[in-house]
């Protein structure tokens, strides 16, 4: 079997149960979720922390399930559906991450270790994926859990970046705006 089929040469692509233009919001959402998964793969390949790498792998698998839901043509039932249990698992982990690496009082500039910086990049891709799925939901039905998961995942990624920096001994750089806060120097 060859990798290339030439089926998409006319600007159409397959969904589970149909074909659409490659410019369709459903395809934009799938592509952005795929991009997020690729960035997470890059992060995973950099981590020495096997436990965190394992948690990222679980999220990558979630994104395949989520992609399956989004890639299913309108009116059909997807072969796989994301579970509420996975959303709850993310919430529990966010709480655990914050016990070790609490939220700073001010905005955090995305930086620190290379792995944490890439996690911040993944977070921005996740936010874009969420916007794409919301845009799709304005045209076609999308399970609300899909949007909630992506929203929570961006929070999880933020908490993960803080945790990676904390474990690496790298302090966060915060941004406080133009006003100096009483007793807190600008960095």
Order of alpha helices (4+ residues) and beta strands (2+ residues): beta-beta-alpha-alpha-alpha-beta-alpha-alpha-beta
